[in-house]
Amino acid sequence: SSEAVSVRDGSLVIKYEYLEDGEYGEGWYAGMIRAKERFLRGYFEVRMICVDQKPANFWSAFWLQGNHPYDELSYGGIGSAEIDIVEAFREGTNKTGPMQMASTVHCAGYAEGGILAGLRSSPGPCNRFSIEDMCTAYHTYGLEWTDEVYRFYVDGECTLETAWAEGTSQVAEDVIFSLELPGVEPEDKDRSGEFIVDYVRVYQKEV
């Protein structure tokens, strides 16, 4: 919903809430916004406060995506990828554990019986961990995307370096902020929350 995205005191605010008389009828509303320009490689950094993903709740995401990263064989992502710089959510099957952030690269990696299978960078302690105050204080999250590798950063510290043998995405991708809808609808319809972005910066080398 366009009403879920606003600018307040110079910051981008994406809100989720339950509306009885919303633009598309009764239900949960949240927002997504993307940059007008697409980018091919560079350094991407955001300073933001994530929304608290209470059990079965919306989660904050800052990510890049090219056209149709799952529709055709991409040889480890060179033909397009979904690059999740940060996703913030609670751990556990009931989403009641501590808040965590994850950095992951997803793509259509290989063909299996004529059907494309998903492929993602290996999950592990280096790209999935807790940040105690990520929902109450600003932190910076970054991605360095080169021809050979993706490097992810939190508060200036490299937390993950990953790539496949064929290299990284070779197509320009959208820069996206979103509040993602949970798989299970929240029962408490009085709750709401805000995802706050102080700035986003994209740096590219002159060629």
Sequence and secondary structure as in RCSB ss.txt:
>XXXX:A:sequence
SSEAVSVRDGSLVIKYEYLEDGEYGEGWYAGMIRAKERFLRGYFEVRMICVDQKPANFWSAFWLQGNHPYDELSY
GGIGSAEIDIVEAFREGTNKTGPMQMASTVHCAGYAEGGILAGLRSSPGPCNRFSIEDMCTAYHTYGLEWTDEVY
RFYVDGECTLETAWAEGTSQVAEDVIFSLELPGVEPEDKDRSGEFIVDYVRVYQKEV
>XXXX:A:secstr
 GGGEEEETTEEEEEEEEESS TTSSEEE  EEE SS B SEEEEEEEE     TT  EEEEEEE S TTSS  T
TTTT  EEEEEEEEE STTS S EEEEEEEEEEEEEETTEEEEEE    TTTEEE TTTTTS EEEEEEE SS E
EEEETTEEEEEE BTTBS  S BEEEEEEE  SS  S TT  EEEEEEEEEEE    
